[in-house]
Amino acid sequence: MSLNDDLAAVRRHLDELTRKVERLEQRAAAARRPSAPTAPDPSRMVTVPDTPYDSTLWTDSDDEGLGARDRRAP
């Protein structure tokens, strides 16, 4: 390839890169636009009861961040 062919190839690649960057900027701008708020989907909502949980659920659990109950934290 001659120098002119190399320069033409570089120019084509730069033009293609410029087009792709512009497309990416347009997509990013569209994604940043606030959309209209939507109502929550009732089929995905979970009802949490007000009754206390059964204490046997926690019998084998450790206090997070404090370690096991029978050992002291450092």
Secondary structure as UniProt FT lines:
FT   HELIX           3..32
FT   HELIX           42..44
FT   HELIX           55..58
FT   TURN            59..60
FT   TURN            64..66
FT   TURN            69..70
//
